[in-house]
Each structure stands twice: as C-alpha cells, then as structure tokens.
Amino acid sequence: MGLFDKIKGQLANVVEWNDMADDAIFYKWNNEEIKKGSKLIIRPAQDAIFLYQGRIEGIFTDEGEYNIESDIIPFLSTLKGFKFGFDTGLRAEVLFVNTREFEVTWGTKNALNLPVQGLPGGMPIRAFGLYTCKVGDYTVLIDKVAGIQKNYNADDIKSRLSAITDQLLMKWIVKEGKDMFNIQANAYEISQGIQEDINKELSKIGMECTSFQIQSVSYPDSVREMQEKAAGQSMVGDLNAYSTIGMVDSMGKPGSSANGAAQMAQMMMGMQMGQQMVNNMNNAQQAAPAQAAAAGTAPKFCPNCGTPTNGAKFCSECGTKLV
C-alpha cells in the first residue's frame, strides 16, 4: 500500500462535520466506509444520526469524540449484533444535523393590493421582516429531504416559503388588520397567524417555525403624506393654526426667505391674538346686559352709549332700558 492510500485510509476513519456553516441545516457523511479504529466527532450544536440501509439506527446528541467500535456500535439497534470485526469496511451513513435556530429574512415579492373602501383596486403595500426555524422531526427530515439531498441550508427554506409568504400576509392582514392604514398596530396578531400556517408547511419536511416578525410596512407616498397631515391637524387642533405651522415649516426650503417668512408668521400670529382679544371683549360686553338682567341688577355702563348708569333702570343719556 502506498503512502497516498495510507493517508486516505486514515482520513476515512474520522467521521465529522468540521466546516458547519451557520445557515447549514444538515450534512450527510456517506462517502467512505467506516473502518476499525474510526472516530466520530460531534461538535457543539450538532446531533449525529447513524443510518444503515436507509433506516435510523441511533441518534447521538452529546458533543465529544467517540470510538466507533467501542462507543457507538454497541448502542445501535441492529449493528450491535453485526459480527463483521471491522476487517471489511461498514458502509453506513452518518447525518449531522445543526440544532441551532436559523434566521431567515423575508419580503413581499410584489406589492400587495389590500382591499380598502373608496380605493378601486385596493391600496398597494410592501412588508419586510424575518422568521426563525429549526429542525423538528428527524424522521420526516430524512424521509423528505436528506434522502435526496446531501446538504440543506436556510436559503433552501427561504425558497420553499417565498411562494406562499405573500399569500399568507394578505390572508392575515385582511383577517386581523382593523386599520389598513396602521397595520403595525396589529402586527403581533398578524404574525401569530402567519407563523401557524408556515409551521404547517415546514412540518412537511421535518422543520418547525419558532417565530415570525413583521419589521416594517411601507405605504405609497400619497398615503404617507395623508397620514402626516392628519397627525399634524390632530396635534394643532384647528385649521388656521395648522396653516400657520405649514407656512413656518416651509421656511428654509429653496426659493423662500427665512427672515421674511419668520416676520410674516410673527405678524400673522400677533394679528390673530389681537383679534381674539377683541372678540373676547365684545363677547363679554354683549353678555353683560343679559347677565345683569338675569340677576335683576343694572349694568355699570349703558351697553348702547357707554354712559355710567349709577344703578338706574334706564339710561339717563339715551333712555335704553337697563333692567
């Protein structure tokens, strides 16, 4: 046997998955025969599943280094009675499974047209977020995926779900979204419903969805501008003040004079305050006779000519009835 053959035999005696990527779900080791003196190395966040003739023989979850002949084979359901003595290699498969949770980003492929009263064709929105998943059922995973593919990763999960994510988003937004213009307020309930449906889909391949999040929802520019104006109006309280704030807000924009606009804004605000004071005085004067009449007493001044009344029932200057 040459040096190359010896090195090859030694390498074949180490059963491990030493280059596990964060997004890798499983790796199937089945290229070489397991020989006498072989070692199994299980690293953190890995499970090792022994397969023989297509069936699961044993699942090993504790990390560490194990001798195949003394530590592994005696615990396998069928192979512990296999008297091959390791003189000839054992052709078995070892499936390494990543036990971590995987984060997968998602986003609407096309704008979703939500049905909104008064908007023909609906309101287009886009949404983005992420979900997490992990391996749930080894038997289903091996039967549906690992028996066909040598490795599988988070991108494969994303490709599988991208075809249904838009449909589920539309379904649960319409079902739970009480306010189509503020979907974030109902994001938790919508996410819970989507997670349930995604979990049903992933269970078909032995995976499970552990969380689903809607991180952002984007509306058309026209809808956003309408929301901002409505919020501004509710904060100000009346249309005149809102218009004044809008004028002040325009200061600093191209083509505007900041000093001139500021002076005009101050002048308009001063005029409005002065007018309000005049209105208050007029209202008070008009209400005085009625208040005095209700109390049975004459006002101090005649509401018609302003002459002091001195408590009389009629004005001495113009004859206006005071009580």
C-alpha positions, 0 to 999 in steps of 0.5 A: 500500500502506498503512502497516498492510500495510507493517508486516505485510509486514515482520513476515512476513519474520522467521521465529522462535520468540521466546516458547519456553516451557520445557515447549514441545516444538515450534512450527510457523511456517506462517502467512505466506509467506516473502518476499525479504529474510526472516530466520530466527532460531534461538535457543539450544536450538532446531533449525529444520526447513524443510518444503515440501509436507509433506516435510523439506527441511533441518534447521538446528541452529546458533543465529544469524540467517540470510538466507533467500535467501542462507543457507538456500535454497541448502542445501535439497534441492529449493528450491535449484533453485526459480527463483521470485526471491522476487517471489511469496511461498514458502509453506513451513513452518518447525518449531522444535523445543526440544532441551532435556530436559523434566521431567515429574512423575508419580503413581499415579492410584489406589492400587495393590493389590500382591499380598502373602501373608496380605493378601486383596486385596493391600496398597494403595500410592501412588508419586510421582516424575518422568521426563525426555524429549526429542525423538528422531526428527524424522521420526516427530515430524512424521509423528505429531504436528506434522502435526496439531498446531501446538504440543506441550508436556510436559503433552501427554506427561504425558497420553499416559503417565498411562494406562499409568504405573500399569500399568507400576509394578505390572508392575515392582514385582511383577517386581523388588520382593523386599520389598513392604514396602521397595520403595525398596530396589529402586527403581533396578531398578524404574525401569530397567524402567519407563523401557524400556517408556515409551521404547517408547511415546514412540518412537511419536511421535518422543520418547525417555525419558532417565530415570525416578525413583521419589521416594517410596512411601507405605504405609497407616498400619497398615503404617507403624506395623508397620514402626516397631515392628519397627525399634524391637524390632530396635534394643532387642533384647528385649521388656521393654526395648522396653516400657520405651522405649514407656512413656518415649516416651509421656511428654509426650503429653496426659493423662500426667505427665512427672515421674511417668512419668520416676520410674516408668521410673527405678524400673522400670529400677533394679528390673530391674538389681537383679534381674539382679544377683541372678540373676547371683549365684545363677547363679554360686553354683549353678555353683560346686559343679559347677565345683569338682567338675569340677576335683576341688577343694572349694568355699570355702563349703558351697553348702547352709549357707554354712559355710567348708569349709577344703578338706574333702570334706564339710561339717563343719556339715551333712555335704553332700558337697563333692567 
